[in-house]
Amino acid sequence: MSTFDVLVVDDDRSFHWVFNQALKGTKKCGHISNCLSGNEVIEFLADYGREAASLPDIIFLDLNMPGINGWAFLQRFQILEKSFTKTIRVYVVSSSDNIEDRHYC
């Protein structure tokens, strides 16, 4: 069975704990990394972008974060991903009930 390396991006530490436990329970996750902000995830990806083995396979992204929010991250990600040596899937995980957020997802 193949596993996936995952990056969870959310400013809520308790969400990280709960989500990480759920991911571990699937037995399909390899390494799980966590970032608490849009700034942190951009730095993470910029640091590891040239090494495919260090990049996650999947990013779970919150939209509502202080500073660089999920939408701003996605705009920057479109530029960053051009330099990556592998494809990364991004899934939005948010409690937003904003109809516009749902439309764009």
C-alpha positions in Angstrom: 0.0 0.0 0.0 1.4 3.4 -1.0 1.4 6.3 1.5 1.1 10.0 1.0 3.1 12.8 2.6 0.8 15.5 3.9 1.1 19.1 4.9 -1.7 20.6 7.1 -2.0 24.4 7.0 -4.2 26.0 9.7 -3.7 28.6 12.4 -5.6 26.4 15.0 -3.3 24.1 16.8 -6.1 22.0 18.1 -7.3 21.4 14.5 -3.8 20.1 13.7 -4.0 17.6 16.5 -7.4 16.3 15.6 -6.7 16.2 11.9 -3.4 14.6 12.3 -5.0 11.8 14.4 -7.6 11.2 11.7 -4.9 11.1 9.0 -2.8 8.6 11.0 -5.8 6.5 11.5 -6.1 6.0 7.7 -2.8 4.2 7.5 -2.2 5.9 4.2 -0.2 8.8 5.5 3.5 8.8 5.5 5.0 11.9 6.9 2.7 14.7 8.2 4.0 18.3 8.4 2.1 21.2 9.9 2.2 24.9 9.2 0.3 27.5 11.3 0.2 30.3 8.7 0.3 31.2 5.0 3.7 32.8 5.5 5.0 29.6 7.1 3.8 27.3 4.3 5.3 29.5 1.6 8.6 29.4 3.4 8.3 25.7 3.8 7.6 25.1 0.1 10.3 27.6 -1.0 12.9 25.8 1.2 12.0 22.3 -0.1 10.7 23.1 -3.5 13.8 21.7 -5.4 13.7 18.4 -3.5 10.7 16.3 -4.6 11.2 13.8 -1.8 10.8 16.6 0.8 7.6 18.0 -0.7 4.2 16.9 0.4 1.9 15.0 -1.9 -1.2 16.7 -0.5 -1.8 20.0 1.2 -4.9 20.5 3.4 -5.5 24.2 3.5 -7.6 26.4 5.8 -8.9 29.6 4.1 -9.3 31.8 7.2 -5.9 32.6 8.7 -4.3 35.9 9.8 -1.7 37.4 7.5 -1.5 35.4 4.2 -4.9 33.6 4.2 -5.7 30.5 2.1 -6.8 32.5 -1.0 -3.6 34.5 -1.0 -1.5 31.4 -0.5 -3.3 29.7 -3.5 -2.3 32.6 -5.7 1.3 32.4 -4.6 1.2 28.6 -4.9 0.3 28.8 -8.6 3.6 30.6 -9.1 5.7 28.4 -6.8 4.5 25.1 -8.1 6.0 25.8 -11.5 9.4 25.2 -10.0 8.4 21.9 -8.2 9.5 18.6 -9.5 6.3 16.9 -8.6 2.6 17.7 -8.5 1.0 18.6 -5.2 -2.7 18.4 -4.7 -4.3 21.1 -2.5 -7.6 20.5 -0.7 -9.4 23.3 1.1 -10.6 22.4 4.6 -12.4 25.3 6.1 -15.3 26.2 8.4 -16.1 29.1 6.2 -19.8 29.4 5.4 -19.2 32.2 2.8 -21.0 31.4 -0.4 -18.2 33.0 -2.4 -15.6 30.6 -0.8 -17.7 27.6 -1.9 -18.1 29.0 -5.4 -14.3 29.3 -5.9 -13.6 25.9 -4.5 
